[in-house]
Amino acid sequence: MTEAVKQDQANEQDQVVEEVKEFSIEDKIAELESKLEAKYKSQIQGLDKKVSEQTKKLQDAELAKLDEKTRAAEEIKLAQEERDRIKSETDKIRRERVVEKALHEAGLDSDLLDRIKGGTEDEIKADVQKFADLLEGKATAKAEATVNAKLAGKGPVAGGTDSKAKTLDEIEAMTDPKQRVEALEAAGYL
């Protein structure tokens, strides 16, 4: 073996070893990143819980400082805020259900949920119907444009005086596929 061949083999070995090292280092980095992310995510969730608990304790401490009448008023205010928050969430869920039902009835995908407007059931249904009509109109226009493009300004050939042209029933009755294709072309179906 010549010295140049040995040198080439040594260089190739070094290159392969370097690629293996790079591959394993990148894998190790990705693994460590995922572990750190999981660790800090759980710590953040724990801190969020502690903040929530501390906020509640602070509210309770502030209420304890107030006289009985003021404390009762503050508790009522906090209860009303919680009720309003729950009512808002409930209304949002109810609206989403109405929209999903209207979309389903119109044959539209529920992915359109965020695109539908309206606060009442009637407004929502009207918006869904308007959206469905718009989509149907666009689809019809697209289909007509495609047909017109294929016909290239010529009207479809139907029956006519051509003695070769046959009816669709006659063409379907043909057993030879080649003759059937020729007849379909002659009749203007293709």
NUDOTOR-737179 format. One record per residue (C-alpha): residue in one letter; y, z, x negated. Coordinates in steps of 0.25 Angstrom, whole numbers, plus 5000, padded with zeros to 4 digits. Layout:
// residues N
aYZX/...
***
This chain:
// residues 190
m500050005000/t501449964995/e502550064993/a503349995004/v502250005014/k502050155011/q503550175012/d503650105026/q502450185031/a503150315026/n504450275033/e503650245046/q503050375046/d504350445044/q504950365055/v503850405065/v503950555061/e505450555063/e505250485077/v504150595080/k505150705076/e506250645084/f505350635096/s504950775096/i506350825093/e506850755105/d505750805114/k505950945109/i507450935112/a507150895126/e506151005128/l507151105123/e508251055132/s507351065144/k507051205141/l508451245138/e508851175151/a507751255159/k508151385152/y509651375155/k509451325169/s508651445173/q509751535166/i510851465173/q510151485187/g509951635183/l511451645180/d511851575193/k510951675200/k511651795192/v513051735195/s512651725210/e512151875210/q513451925202/t514351845212/k513651915224/k513752055217/l515252025214/q515451995229/d514652115233/a515552205223/e516852145229/l516352165243/a516052315240/k517452335235/l518052285248/d518252375260/e517252365271/k518052275280/t518452175268/r517052175263/a516452135277/a517452025278/e517051975264/e515651985267/i515851905280/k516651795272/l515551785262/a514551775273/q515351665280/e515451585266/e513951595265/r513751555279/d514751435277/r513951395265/i512651395272/k513251325284/s513751215275/e512451195268/t511751195282/d512651085287/k512451005275/i510951015276/r511050975291/r511950855288/e510950805278/r509850815288/v510650735298/v511050635288/e509550625283/k509050605298/a510150505301/l509750425288/h508350435292/e508550385306/a509350265300/g508250235291/l509150265278/d508750345266/s509150485265/d509750455251/l511050415259/l511250555264/d512450575255/r513150445260/i513150485275/k514450545281/g514650625293/g514650775298/t513950765311/e512650705315/d513350585323/e514250555311/i513050555301/k512250465310/a513450375312/d513650365297/v512150345294/q512150225305/k513350165298/f512650175285/a511350115290/d512150005297/l512849975284/l511549965276/e510949875286/g512149785286/k512049775271/a510549755271/t510749645282/a511849575274/k511049575261/a509849515268/e510649405275/a511349375261/t509949365255/v509449275266/n510649185265/a510549185250/k509049135251/l509449035262/a510648985253/g511448945266/k510248875272/g509748915286/p508248955287/v507348835290/a506648865303/g505648765309/g506548645308/t506048495310/d505248505297/s503848465300/k503348545289/a503948675294/k503048765301/t503248885309/l502949025303/d501649045311/e501148905306/i501548945292/e500849085293/a499549015298/m499448925285/t498348975276/d498748895263/p499848985256/k500448865249/q500648795263/r501248915269/v502248935258/e502648785260/a502748795275/l503648925273/e504548845264/a504648725273/a504948815285/g506048885277/y505349025277/l505449025261/
***
